[in-house]
Amino acid sequence: MRLLVLGGTEFVGRAVVEAALGRGWEVTVFHRGRHEPPPGVGVLHGDRTAEGGLKALSGPDLAPWDAVVDTWSGAPTAVRDSARLLADRAGRYVYVSSGSVYAFPAAPGRGEDRPVVEGSPDDGGDVDYARAKRGGELAATDAFGERALLVRAGLILGPWENIGRLPWWLNRVARGGEILAPGPPGLELQYIDVRDLADWTLDAAEAGLHGPYGLVSPPGHTTMRELMETMVRVTGADAELRWADPDFLTRAGVEPWTELPVWVPPGGDLYDTLHRSDVTKALAAGLRCRPFAETAAGTWEWLCSLGGEAPLRPDRPRHGLAPEREAELLRSLAG
């Protein structure tokens, strides 16, 4: 397979490139040159947001690609222009979208038939994340029709993460001491390891799948207890987990998802939307999800190779509790 990855140097794109190289595929990345690409790839430079920025993709000496993988999360016009340019130069277009395209709140237990937000391939950069991803889906489908695959990913964790969720937790646990653990301990969670996302995406592209697929682990693939206790084991930390029930955290004004990454209190619309999705379609199409222990260990190994400082996207909010805030909450919990 000849694969073109638009981006390919960070998080999801990086995982896709590494997986494709591991299969012996011929991989080309198209990016702005701000980050070093993985070794072993062909490199094309350009800026999708600039006039004439796609010129490197239109050279007459470029052989056709079997598939394109696009992880863009900005203005849908960038997907629109790229997909139109590549419609006659590539066999398939895989757009890594998001479960955020589903209208909120999403009823628990529903799959790809859920209502979606409005979007347009002609939207510029002034739209929110959900509408931007929906516009990207429409752009890919408009240009490639049934040759377009829409990967609606849920919460993504794993090596190369540049959002700051699991890296924050691992660094916090590694510091040890008393750790505020959001409960209940048995709270069921859904996520997708970025490497499992990459493997499934390449399998699906090779198999010629098309249309939308929700991609996240089955409900209850892990729990808050497993998440927290596994991180203690992986980091080897001298840590004591202090479990706090959701009512305590809510009364204290703790922000779910951001101050305590991954966690949201059970029973509400946000929890149902993020952690109760049906993934029957993806499982039937070969989705395999590794245990959280492998996700935590792989991320910790990668994080340690960077000296503990993970890259962070400048366009995303910072995650995690400030140390003084956590200390205050632990005192209240004890008291």
ROZAZA-807194 format. One record per residue (C-alpha): residue in one letter; x, y, z. Coordinates in steps of 0.2 Angstrom, whole numbers, plus 2048, in hexadecimal, padded with zeros to 3 digits. Example, Ala and Ser with C-alpha at 12.3 -4.5 7.8 and 13.67 -1.06 7.14 Angstrom:
<vextors>
<vextor><type>a</type><px>83E</px><py>7EA</py><pz>827</pz></vextor>
<vextor><type>s</type><px>844</px><py>7FB</py><pz>824</pz></vextor>
</vextors>
This chain:
<vextors>
<vextor><type>m</type><px>800</px><py>800</py><pz>800</pz></vextor>
<vextor><type>r</type><px>806</px><py>812</py><pz>7FC</pz></vextor>
<vextor><type>l</type><px>7FF</px><py>81D</py><pz>80A</pz></vextor>
<vextor><type>l</type><px>7FF</px><py>830</py><pz>80B</pz></vextor>
<vextor><type>v</type><px>7FC</px><py>837</py><pz>81D</pz></vextor>
<vextor><type>l</type><px>7F8</px><py>849</py><pz>81E</pz></vextor>
<vextor><type>g</type><px>801</px><py>84E</py><pz>82E</pz></vextor>
<vextor><type>g</type><px>809</px><py>83E</py><pz>834</pz></vextor>
<vextor><type>t</type><px>815</px><py>846</py><pz>841</pz></vextor>
<vextor><type>e</type><px>80A</px><py>847</py><pz>851</pz></vextor>
<vextor><type>f</type><px>7FF</px><py>83B</py><pz>85B</pz></vextor>
<vextor><type>v</type><px>7F2</px><py>833</py><pz>84F</pz></vextor>
<vextor><type>g</type><px>7FB</px><py>837</py><pz>83F</pz></vextor>
<vextor><type>r</type><px>80B</px><py>831</py><pz>847</pz></vextor>
<vextor><type>a</type><px>803</px><py>820</py><pz>84D</pz></vextor>
<vextor><type>v</type><px>7FC</px><py>81D</py><pz>83B</pz></vextor>
<vextor><type>v</type><px>80D</px><py>820</py><pz>833</pz></vextor>
<vextor><type>e</type><px>816</px><py>815</py><pz>83F</pz></vextor>
<vextor><type>a</type><px>809</px><py>807</py><pz>83D</pz></vextor>
<vextor><type>a</type><px>80A</px><py>808</py><pz>82A</pz></vextor>
<vextor><type>l</type><px>81D</px><py>808</py><pz>82A</pz></vextor>
<vextor><type>g</type><px>81C</px><py>7F8</py><pz>835</pz></vextor>
<vextor><type>r</type><px>811</px><py>7F0</py><pz>827</pz></vextor>
<vextor><type>g</type><px>81E</px><py>7F4</py><pz>81A</pz></vextor>
<vextor><type>w</type><px>813</px><py>801</py><pz>811</pz></vextor>
<vextor><type>e</type><px>81B</px><py>810</py><pz>808</pz></vextor>
<vextor><type>v</type><px>816</px><py>81F</py><pz>811</pz></vextor>
<vextor><type>t</type><px>817</px><py>831</py><pz>80D</pz></vextor>
<vextor><type>v</type><px>813</px><py>83F</py><pz>819</pz></vextor>
<vextor><type>f</type><px>80D</px><py>851</py><pz>815</pz></vextor>
<vextor><type>h</type><px>810</px><py>85D</py><pz>822</pz></vextor>
<vextor><type>r</type><px>816</px><py>86F</py><pz>826</pz></vextor>
<vextor><type>g</type><px>827</px><py>86A</py><pz>82C</pz></vextor>
<vextor><type>r</type><px>825</px><py>86F</py><pz>83E</pz></vextor>
<vextor><type>h</type><px>828</px><py>85E</py><pz>845</pz></vextor>
<vextor><type>e</type><px>834</px><py>850</py><pz>840</pz></vextor>
<vextor><type>p</type><px>82C</px><py>842</py><pz>836</pz></vextor>
<vextor><type>p</type><px>82F</px><py>830</py><pz>83B</pz></vextor>
<vextor><type>p</type><px>83E</px><py>828</py><pz>832</pz></vextor>
<vextor><type>g</type><px>83A</px><py>81E</py><pz>822</pz></vextor>
<vextor><type>v</type><px>82D</px><py>829</py><pz>81A</pz></vextor>
<vextor><type>g</type><px>82C</px><py>834</py><pz>80B</pz></vextor>
<vextor><type>v</type><px>829</px><py>846</py><pz>80F</pz></vextor>
<vextor><type>l</type><px>820</px><py>854</py><pz>807</pz></vextor>
<vextor><type>h</type><px>81E</px><py>865</py><pz>80E</pz></vextor>
<vextor><type>g</type><px>810</px><py>872</py><pz>80D</pz></vextor>
<vextor><type>d</type><px>803</px><py>87C</py><pz>818</pz></vextor>
<vextor><type>r</type><px>7F1</px><py>877</py><pz>815</pz></vextor>
<vextor><type>t</type><px>7EB</px><py>888</py><pz>81C</pz></vextor>
<vextor><type>a</type><px>7F6</px><py>892</py><pz>80F</pz></vextor>
<vextor><type>e</type><px>7F2</px><py>897</py><pz>7FD</pz></vextor>
<vextor><type>g</type><px>7FB</px><py>88B</py><pz>7F2</pz></vextor>
<vextor><type>g</type><px>800</px><py>880</py><pz>802</pz></vextor>
<vextor><type>l</type><px>7FB</px><py>870</py><pz>7F9</pz></vextor>
<vextor><type>k</type><px>806</px><py>872</py><pz>7EA</pz></vextor>
<vextor><type>a</type><px>812</px><py>864</py><pz>7F0</pz></vextor>
<vextor><type>l</type><px>803</px><py>857</py><pz>7EE</pz></vextor>
<vextor><type>s</type><px>800</px><py>85C</py><pz>7DC</pz></vextor>
<vextor><type>g</type><px>811</px><py>858</py><pz>7D4</pz></vextor>
<vextor><type>p</type><px>810</px><py>84E</py><pz>7C4</pz></vextor>
<vextor><type>d</type><px>81D</px><py>842</py><pz>7C9</pz></vextor>
<vextor><type>l</type><px>813</px><py>83C</py><pz>7D8</pz></vextor>
<vextor><type>a</type><px>80C</px><py>82A</py><pz>7D7</pz></vextor>
<vextor><type>p</type><px>7FB</px><py>827</py><pz>7DD</pz></vextor>
<vextor><type>w</type><px>7F8</px><py>822</py><pz>7EF</pz></vextor>
<vextor><type>d</type><px>7ED</px><py>814</py><pz>7F4</pz></vextor>
<vextor><type>a</type><px>7E6</px><py>81D</py><pz>803</pz></vextor>
<vextor><type>v</type><px>7E7</px><py>82E</py><pz>80C</pz></vextor>
<vextor><type>v</type><px>7E5</px><py>830</py><pz>81F</pz></vextor>
<vextor><type>d</type><px>7E0</px><py>841</py><pz>825</pz></vextor>
<vextor><type>t</type><px>7E0</px><py>846</py><pz>837</pz></vextor>
<vextor><type>w</type><px>7DC</px><py>859</py><pz>835</pz></vextor>
<vextor><type>s</type><px>7D1</px><py>861</py><pz>842</pz></vextor>
<vextor><type>g</type><px>7D1</px><py>873</py><pz>83D</pz></vextor>
<vextor><type>a</type><px>7C8</px><py>87C</py><pz>82F</pz></vextor>
<vextor><type>p</type><px>7BE</px><py>870</py><pz>824</pz></vextor>
<vextor><type>t</type><px>7C4</px><py>87A</py><pz>815</pz></vextor>
<vextor><type>a</type><px>7D5</px><py>872</py><pz>817</pz></vextor>
<vextor><type>v</type><px>7CD</px><py>860</py><pz>815</pz></vextor>
<vextor><type>r</type><px>7C2</px><py>866</py><pz>807</pz></vextor>
<vextor><type>d</type><px>7D1</px><py>86C</py><pz>7FD</pz></vextor>
<vextor><type>s</type><px>7DC</px><py>85E</py><pz>800</pz></vextor>
<vextor><type>a</type><px>7CF</px><py>851</py><pz>7FC</pz></vextor>
<vextor><type>r</type><px>7CA</px><py>859</py><pz>7EC</pz></vextor>
<vextor><type>l</type><px>7DC</px><py>85A</py><pz>7E7</pz></vextor>
<vextor><type>l</type><px>7DF</px><py>848</py><pz>7EB</pz></vextor>
<vextor><type>a</type><px>7CF</px><py>840</py><pz>7E5</pz></vextor>
<vextor><type>d</type><px>7D7</px><py>83A</py><pz>7D4</pz></vextor>
<vextor><type>r</type><px>7E8</px><py>837</py><pz>7DC</pz></vextor>
<vextor><type>a</type><px>7E3</px><py>82B</py><pz>7EB</pz></vextor>
<vextor><type>g</type><px>7D8</px><py>81B</py><pz>7EC</pz></vextor>
<vextor><type>r</type><px>7D0</px><py>81F</py><pz>7FD</pz></vextor>
<vextor><type>y</type><px>7CF</px><py>82E</py><pz>809</pz></vextor>
<vextor><type>v</type><px>7CF</px><py>82A</py><pz>81C</pz></vextor>
<vextor><type>y</type><px>7CA</px><py>839</py><pz>827</pz></vextor>
<vextor><type>v</type><px>7CD</px><py>836</py><pz>839</pz></vextor>
<vextor><type>s</type><px>7BE</px><py>83F</py><pz>840</pz></vextor>
<vextor><type>s</type><px>7B7</px><py>83F</py><pz>852</pz></vextor>
<vextor><type>g</type><px>7A8</px><py>839</py><pz>85C</pz></vextor>
<vextor><type>s</type><px>7A6</px><py>84C</py><pz>85F</pz></vextor>
<vextor><type>v</type><px>79C</px><py>84D</py><pz>84F</pz></vextor>
<vextor><type>y</type><px>78D</px><py>845</py><pz>858</pz></vextor>
<vextor><type>a</type><px>780</px><py>851</py><pz>85E</pz></vextor>
<vextor><type>f</type><px>781</px><py>853</py><pz>871</pz></vextor>
<vextor><type>p</type><px>77A</px><py>84B</py><pz>87B</pz></vextor>
<vextor><type>a</type><px>77C</px><py>83A</py><pz>873</pz></vextor>
<vextor><type>a</type><px>771</px><py>82C</py><pz>879</pz></vextor>
<vextor><type>p</type><px>77B</px><py>81E</py><pz>881</pz></vextor>
<vextor><type>g</type><px>77D</px><py>80E</py><pz>877</pz></vextor>
<vextor><type>r</type><px>77B</px><py>815</py><pz>866</pz></vextor>
<vextor><type>g</type><px>787</px><py>814</py><pz>858</pz></vextor>
<vextor><type>e</type><px>78A</px><py>81D</py><pz>847</pz></vextor>
<vextor><type>d</type><px>777</px><py>820</py><pz>845</pz></vextor>
<vextor><type>r</type><px>778</px><py>82E</py><pz>852</pz></vextor>
<vextor><type>p</type><px>773</px><py>840</py><pz>84C</pz></vextor>
<vextor><type>v</type><px>782</px><py>84A</py><pz>847</pz></vextor>
<vextor><type>v</type><px>786</px><py>85D</py><pz>849</pz></vextor>
<vextor><type>e</type><px>785</px><py>869</py><pz>83A</pz></vextor>
<vextor><type>g</type><px>794</px><py>86C</py><pz>830</pz></vextor>
<vextor><type>s</type><px>79A</px><py>871</py><pz>81F</pz></vextor>
<vextor><type>p</type><px>7AA</px><py>86E</py><pz>814</pz></vextor>
<vextor><type>d</type><px>7AB</px><py>880</py><pz>811</pz></vextor>
<vextor><type>d</type><px>7AC</px><py>885</py><pz>824</pz></vextor>
<vextor><type>g</type><px>7BB</px><py>88F</py><pz>828</pz></vextor>
<vextor><type>g</type><px>7C5</px><py>890</py><pz>838</pz></vextor>
<vextor><type>d</type><px>7B8</px><py>898</py><pz>842</pz></vextor>
<vextor><type>v</type><px>7AE</px><py>889</py><pz>847</pz></vextor>
<vextor><type>d</type><px>7AF</px><py>87E</py><pz>856</pz></vextor>
<vextor><type>y</type><px>7B7</px><py>86D</py><pz>857</pz></vextor>
<vextor><type>a</type><px>7A7</px><py>862</py><pz>854</pz></vextor>
<vextor><type>r</type><px>7A2</px><py>86C</py><pz>845</pz></vextor>
<vextor><type>a</type><px>7B3</px><py>86D</py><pz>83E</pz></vextor>
<vextor><type>k</type><px>7B4</px><py>85A</py><pz>83E</pz></vextor>
<vextor><type>r</type><px>7A3</px><py>858</py><pz>837</pz></vextor>
<vextor><type>g</type><px>7A8</px><py>864</py><pz>829</pz></vextor>
<vextor><type>g</type><px>7B8</px><py>859</py><pz>826</pz></vextor>
<vextor><type>e</type><px>7AD</px><py>84A</py><pz>824</pz></vextor>
<vextor><type>l</type><px>7A2</px><py>852</py><pz>817</pz></vextor>
<vextor><type>a</type><px>7B1</px><py>858</py><pz>80E</pz></vextor>
<vextor><type>a</type><px>7B9</px><py>847</py><pz>80D</pz></vextor>
<vextor><type>t</type><px>7A8</px><py>83F</py><pz>807</pz></vextor>
<vextor><type>d</type><px>7A5</px><py>84D</py><pz>7FB</pz></vextor>
<vextor><type>a</type><px>7B5</px><py>849</py><pz>7F2</pz></vextor>
<vextor><type>f</type><px>7B7</px><py>837</py><pz>7F4</pz></vextor>
<vextor><type>g</type><px>7A5</px><py>830</py><pz>7F6</pz></vextor>
<vextor><type>e</type><px>7A5</px><py>81E</py><pz>7FB</pz></vextor>
<vextor><type>r</type><px>7B8</px><py>81E</py><pz>7FA</pz></vextor>
<vextor><type>a</type><px>7B8</px><py>829</py><pz>80A</pz></vextor>
<vextor><type>l</type><px>7B9</px><py>820</py><pz>81C</pz></vextor>
<vextor><type>l</type><px>7B5</px><py>82B</py><pz>82B</pz></vextor>
<vextor><type>v</type><px>7BD</px><py>825</py><pz>83B</pz></vextor>
<vextor><type>r</type><px>7B3</px><py>82D</py><pz>849</pz></vextor>
<vextor><type>a</type><px>7BF</px><py>82A</py><pz>857</pz></vextor>
<vextor><type>g</type><px>7BB</px><py>82C</py><pz>86A</pz></vextor>
<vextor><type>l</type><px>7C7</px><py>830</py><pz>878</pz></vextor>
<vextor><type>i</type><px>7D8</px><py>82C</py><pz>871</pz></vextor>
<vextor><type>l</type><px>7E7</px><py>827</py><pz>87C</pz></vextor>
<vextor><type>g</type><px>7F8</px><py>820</py><pz>87A</pz></vextor>
<vextor><type>p</type><px>80A</px><py>825</py><pz>874</pz></vextor>
<vextor><type>w</type><px>80C</px><py>835</py><pz>86B</pz></vextor>
<vextor><type>e</type><px>7FE</px><py>83D</py><pz>874</pz></vextor>
<vextor><type>n</type><px>7FE</px><py>850</py><pz>872</pz></vextor>
<vextor><type>i</type><px>7EE</px><py>854</py><pz>87B</pz></vextor>
<vextor><type>g</type><px>7F5</px><py>851</py><pz>88D</pz></vextor>
<vextor><type>r</type><px>7E8</px><py>845</py><pz>895</pz></vextor>
<vextor><type>l</type><px>7F1</px><py>835</py><pz>898</pz></vextor>
<vextor><type>p</type><px>803</px><py>83D</py><pz>899</pz></vextor>
<vextor><type>w</type><px>7FC</px><py>849</py><pz>8A7</pz></vextor>
<vextor><type>w</type><px>7F5</px><py>83A</py><pz>8B1</pz></vextor>
<vextor><type>l</type><px>805</px><py>830</py><pz>8AF</pz></vextor>
<vextor><type>n</type><px>810</px><py>83E</py><pz>8B4</pz></vextor>
<vextor><type>r</type><px>804</px><py>842</py><pz>8C3</pz></vextor>
<vextor><type>v</type><px>804</px><py>830</py><pz>8C9</pz></vextor>
<vextor><type>a</type><px>817</px><py>82F</py><pz>8C7</pz></vextor>
<vextor><type>r</type><px>819</px><py>83D</py><pz>8D3</pz></vextor>
<vextor><type>g</type><px>811</px><py>832</py><pz>8E0</pz></vextor>
<vextor><type>g</type><px>80A</px><py>836</py><pz>8F1</pz></vextor>
<vextor><type>e</type><px>7F7</px><py>838</py><pz>8F3</pz></vextor>
<vextor><type>i</type><px>7EE</px><py>839</py><pz>8E3</pz></vextor>
<vextor><type>l</type><px>7DC</px><py>83F</py><pz>8E0</pz></vextor>
<vextor><type>a</type><px>7D4</px><py>830</py><pz>8D7</pz></vextor>
<vextor><type>p</type><px>7C3</px><py>835</py><pz>8CF</pz></vextor>
<vextor><type>g</type><px>7B6</px><py>828</py><pz>8D3</pz></vextor>
<vextor><type>p</type><px>7AC</px><py>81D</py><pz>8D3</pz></vextor>
<vextor><type>p</type><px>7BA</px><py>810</py><pz>8D1</pz></vextor>
<vextor><type>g</type><px>7B0</px><py>805</py><pz>8C6</pz></vextor>
<vextor><type>l</type><px>7AB</px><py>813</py><pz>8BA</pz></vextor>
<vextor><type>e</type><px>7AC</px><py>80C</py><pz>8A9</pz></vextor>
<vextor><type>l</type><px>7B6</px><py>815</py><pz>89B</pz></vextor>
<vextor><type>q</type><px>7B8</px><py>814</py><pz>888</pz></vextor>
<vextor><type>y</type><px>7C7</px><py>81A</py><pz>87F</pz></vextor>
<vextor><type>i</type><px>7D2</px><py>814</py><pz>870</pz></vextor>
<vextor><type>d</type><px>7E4</px><py>811</py><pz>870</pz></vextor>
<vextor><type>v</type><px>7EC</px><py>81B</py><pz>862</pz></vextor>
<vextor><type>r</type><px>7F5</px><py>80C</py><pz>85C</pz></vextor>
<vextor><type>d</type><px>7E5</px><py>802</py><pz>85B</pz></vextor>
<vextor><type>l</type><px>7DD</px><py>810</py><pz>852</pz></vextor>
<vextor><type>a</type><px>7EB</px><py>810</py><pz>845</pz></vextor>
<vextor><type>d</type><px>7EB</px><py>7FE</py><pz>843</pz></vextor>
<vextor><type>w</type><px>7D8</px><py>7FD</py><pz>840</pz></vextor>
<vextor><type>t</type><px>7D9</px><py>80C</py><pz>834</pz></vextor>
<vextor><type>l</type><px>7E6</px><py>804</py><pz>829</pz></vextor>
<vextor><type>d</type><px>7DC</px><py>7F4</py><pz>829</pz></vextor>
<vextor><type>a</type><px>7CC</px><py>7FD</py><pz>824</pz></vextor>
<vextor><type>a</type><px>7D5</px><py>807</py><pz>816</pz></vextor>
<vextor><type>e</type><px>7DC</px><py>7F8</py><pz>80F</pz></vextor>
<vextor><type>a</type><px>7CC</px><py>7EF</py><pz>810</pz></vextor>
<vextor><type>g</type><px>7C3</px><py>7FD</py><pz>807</pz></vextor>
<vextor><type>l</type><px>7B7</px><py>801</py><pz>815</pz></vextor>
<vextor><type>h</type><px>7AD</px><py>811</py><pz>814</pz></vextor>
<vextor><type>g</type><px>7A1</px><py>81C</py><pz>81D</pz></vextor>
<vextor><type>p</type><px>7A1</px><py>820</py><pz>830</pz></vextor>
<vextor><type>y</type><px>7A8</px><py>815</py><pz>83D</pz></vextor>
<vextor><type>g</type><px>7A8</px><py>819</py><pz>850</pz></vextor>
<vextor><type>l</type><px>7B9</px><py>814</py><pz>856</pz></vextor>
<vextor><type>v</type><px>7BB</px><py>812</py><pz>869</pz></vextor>
<vextor><type>s</type><px>7BC</px><py>803</py><pz>875</pz></vextor>
<vextor><type>p</type><px>7AD</px><py>7FA</py><pz>87A</pz></vextor>
<vextor><type>p</type><px>7A4</px><py>802</py><pz>88A</pz></vextor>
<vextor><type>g</type><px>7AD</px><py>7FC</py><pz>899</pz></vextor>
<vextor><type>h</type><px>7BE</px><py>7F8</py><pz>891</pz></vextor>
<vextor><type>t</type><px>7C6</px><py>7FF</py><pz>8A0</pz></vextor>
<vextor><type>t</type><px>7C0</px><py>807</py><pz>8B0</pz></vextor>
<vextor><type>m</type><px>7C7</px><py>816</py><pz>8BB</pz></vextor>
<vextor><type>r</type><px>7CE</px><py>809</py><pz>8C7</pz></vextor>
<vextor><type>e</type><px>7D7</px><py>800</py><pz>8BA</pz></vextor>
<vextor><type>l</type><px>7DD</px><py>810</py><pz>8B2</pz></vextor>
<vextor><type>m</type><px>7E4</px><py>817</py><pz>8C3</pz></vextor>
<vextor><type>e</type><px>7EB</px><py>807</py><pz>8CA</pz></vextor>
<vextor><type>t</type><px>7F4</px><py>803</py><pz>8B9</pz></vextor>
<vextor><type>m</type><px>7FC</px><py>814</py><pz>8B8</pz></vextor>
<vextor><type>v</type><px>803</px><py>811</py><pz>8CA</pz></vextor>
<vextor><type>r</type><px>80A</px><py>800</py><pz>8C5</pz></vextor>
<vextor><type>v</type><px>811</px><py>806</py><pz>8B4</pz></vextor>
<vextor><type>t</type><px>81A</px><py>816</py><pz>8BC</pz></vextor>
<vextor><type>g</type><px>820</px><py>80C</py><pz>8CB</pz></vextor>
<vextor><type>a</type><px>81A</px><py>81B</py><pz>8D6</pz></vextor>
<vextor><type>d</type><px>818</px><py>81B</py><pz>8E9</pz></vextor>
<vextor><type>a</type><px>807</px><py>821</py><pz>8E8</pz></vextor>
<vextor><type>e</type><px>7F6</px><py>820</py><pz>8F2</pz></vextor>
<vextor><type>l</type><px>7E6</px><py>822</py><pz>8E8</pz></vextor>
<vextor><type>r</type><px>7D9</px><py>82C</py><pz>8F2</pz></vextor>
<vextor><type>w</type><px>7C8</px><py>829</py><pz>8E9</pz></vextor>
<vextor><type>a</type><px>7BC</px><py>837</py><pz>8E8</pz></vextor>
<vextor><type>d</type><px>7AA</px><py>834</py><pz>8E4</pz></vextor>
<vextor><type>p</type><px>7A2</px><py>83E</py><pz>8D6</pz></vextor>
<vextor><type>d</type><px>797</px><py>848</py><pz>8E1</pz></vextor>
<vextor><type>f</type><px>7A6</px><py>84F</py><pz>8EB</pz></vextor>
<vextor><type>l</type><px>7AF</px><py>853</py><pz>8DB</pz></vextor>
<vextor><type>t</type><px>7A0</px><py>85C</py><pz>8D4</pz></vextor>
<vextor><type>r</type><px>79C</px><py>866</py><pz>8E3</pz></vextor>
<vextor><type>a</type><px>7AF</px><py>86B</py><pz>8E3</pz></vextor>
<vextor><type>g</type><px>7AD</px><py>872</py><pz>8D2</pz></vextor>
<vextor><type>v</type><px>7B9</px><py>866</py><pz>8CA</pz></vextor>
<vextor><type>e</type><px>7B8</px><py>867</py><pz>8B7</pz></vextor>
<vextor><type>p</type><px>7B5</px><py>855</py><pz>8AF</pz></vextor>
<vextor><type>w</type><px>7C0</px><py>850</py><pz>8A0</pz></vextor>
<vextor><type>t</type><px>7CC</px><py>85F</py><pz>8A2</pz></vextor>
<vextor><type>e</type><px>7D2</px><py>861</py><pz>8B4</pz></vextor>
<vextor><type>l</type><px>7D0</px><py>84E</py><pz>8B6</pz></vextor>
<vextor><type>p</type><px>7D3</px><py>847</py><pz>8A5</pz></vextor>
<vextor><type>v</type><px>7C9</px><py>838</py><pz>89E</pz></vextor>
<vextor><type>w</type><px>7BD</px><py>839</py><pz>8AD</pz></vextor>
<vextor><type>v</type><px>7AB</px><py>83F</py><pz>8AD</pz></vextor>
<vextor><type>p</type><px>79E</px><py>83C</py><pz>8BA</pz></vextor>
<vextor><type>p</type><px>793</px><py>82D</py><pz>8B6</pz></vextor>
<vextor><type>g</type><px>781</px><py>82E</py><pz>8B1</pz></vextor>
<vextor><type>g</type><px>780</px><py>83F</py><pz>8A8</pz></vextor>
<vextor><type>d</type><px>780</px><py>843</py><pz>895</pz></vextor>
<vextor><type>l</type><px>792</px><py>846</py><pz>894</pz></vextor>
<vextor><type>y</type><px>797</px><py>835</py><pz>89B</pz></vextor>
<vextor><type>d</type><px>78A</px><py>82C</py><pz>890</pz></vextor>
<vextor><type>t</type><px>791</px><py>836</py><pz>881</pz></vextor>
<vextor><type>l</type><px>7A4</px><py>832</py><pz>885</pz></vextor>
<vextor><type>h</type><px>7A3</px><py>821</py><pz>88D</pz></vextor>
<vextor><type>r</type><px>793</px><py>818</py><pz>887</pz></vextor>
<vextor><type>s</type><px>795</px><py>817</py><pz>874</pz></vextor>
<vextor><type>d</type><px>790</px><py>807</py><pz>86A</pz></vextor>
<vextor><type>v</type><px>79F</px><py>801</py><pz>85F</pz></vextor>
<vextor><type>t</type><px>797</px><py>7F2</py><pz>858</pz></vextor>
<vextor><type>k</type><px>79B</px><py>7F7</py><pz>846</pz></vextor>
<vextor><type>a</type><px>7AE</px><py>7FA</py><pz>849</pz></vextor>
<vextor><type>l</type><px>7AF</px><py>7EA</py><pz>853</pz></vextor>
<vextor><type>a</type><px>7A7</px><py>7E0</py><pz>845</pz></vextor>
<vextor><type>a</type><px>7B4</px><py>7E8</py><pz>839</pz></vextor>
<vextor><type>g</type><px>7C3</px><py>7E2</py><pz>843</pz></vextor>
<vextor><type>l</type><px>7C6</px><py>7EE</py><pz>851</pz></vextor>
<vextor><type>r</type><px>7D1</px><py>7E7</py><pz>85E</pz></vextor>
<vextor><type>c</type><px>7D5</px><py>7F1</py><pz>86E</pz></vextor>
<vextor><type>r</type><px>7E4</px><py>7ED</py><pz>879</pz></vextor>
<vextor><type>p</type><px>7E3</px><py>7ED</py><pz>88C</pz></vextor>
<vextor><type>f</type><px>7E5</px><py>7FE</py><pz>895</pz></vextor>
<vextor><type>a</type><px>7F5</px><py>7F7</py><pz>89D</pz></vextor>
<vextor><type>e</type><px>7FD</px><py>7F7</py><pz>88B</pz></vextor>
<vextor><type>t</type><px>7F7</px><py>809</py><pz>888</pz></vextor>
<vextor><type>a</type><px>7FE</px><py>80F</py><pz>899</pz></vextor>
<vextor><type>a</type><px>80F</px><py>806</py><pz>897</pz></vextor>
<vextor><type>g</type><px>811</px><py>80C</py><pz>885</pz></vextor>
<vextor><type>t</type><px>80D</px><py>81E</py><pz>889</pz></vextor>
<vextor><type>w</type><px>818</px><py>81E</py><pz>899</pz></vextor>
<vextor><type>e</type><px>827</px><py>817</py><pz>88F</pz></vextor>
<vextor><type>w</type><px>825</px><py>824</py><pz>881</pz></vextor>
<vextor><type>l</type><px>822</px><py>832</py><pz>88E</pz></vextor>
<vextor><type>c</type><px>832</px><py>82D</py><pz>897</pz></vextor>
<vextor><type>s</type><px>83C</px><py>82E</py><pz>887</pz></vextor>
<vextor><type>l</type><px>837</px><py>840</py><pz>886</pz></vextor>
<vextor><type>g</type><px>83D</px><py>844</py><pz>898</pz></vextor>
<vextor><type>g</type><px>82B</px><py>844</py><pz>89E</pz></vextor>
<vextor><type>e</type><px>825</px><py>853</py><pz>894</pz></vextor>
<vextor><type>a</type><px>818</px><py>84F</py><pz>886</pz></vextor>
<vextor><type>p</type><px>815</px><py>85B</py><pz>878</pz></vextor>
<vextor><type>l</type><px>805</px><py>864</py><pz>879</pz></vextor>
<vextor><type>r</type><px>7FA</px><py>86C</py><pz>86C</pz></vextor>
<vextor><type>p</type><px>7F9</px><py>87F</py><pz>86E</pz></vextor>
<vextor><type>d</type><px>7E7</px><py>87F</py><pz>868</pz></vextor>
<vextor><type>r</type><px>7E1</px><py>873</py><pz>876</pz></vextor>
<vextor><type>p</type><px>7DD</px><py>877</py><pz>888</pz></vextor>
<vextor><type>r</type><px>7E9</px><py>871</py><pz>895</pz></vextor>
<vextor><type>h</type><px>7E4</px><py>862</py><pz>89F</pz></vextor>
<vextor><type>g</type><px>7E6</px><py>85D</py><pz>8B2</pz></vextor>
<vextor><type>l</type><px>7E4</px><py>864</py><pz>8C3</pz></vextor>
<vextor><type>a</type><px>7F1</px><py>870</py><pz>8CA</pz></vextor>
<vextor><type>p</type><px>7FB</px><py>869</py><pz>8D8</pz></vextor>
<vextor><type>e</type><px>7F4</px><py>876</py><pz>8E5</pz></vextor>
<vextor><type>r</type><px>7E2</px><py>872</py><pz>8DF</pz></vextor>
<vextor><type>e</type><px>7E4</px><py>860</py><pz>8E1</pz></vextor>
<vextor><type>a</type><px>7EC</px><py>862</py><pz>8F3</pz></vextor>
<vextor><type>e</type><px>7DD</px><py>86D</py><pz>8F7</pz></vextor>
<vextor><type>l</type><px>7D1</px><py>860</py><pz>8F1</pz></vextor>
<vextor><type>l</type><px>7DA</px><py>852</py><pz>8FB</pz></vextor>
<vextor><type>r</type><px>7D9</px><py>85C</py><pz>90B</pz></vextor>
<vextor><type>s</type><px>7C6</px><py>85E</py><pz>908</pz></vextor>
<vextor><type>l</type><px>7C5</px><py>84C</py><pz>905</pz></vextor>
<vextor><type>a</type><px>7CE</px><py>847</py><pz>915</pz></vextor>
<vextor><type>g</type><px>7C4</px><py>853</py><pz>91E</pz></vextor>
</vextors>
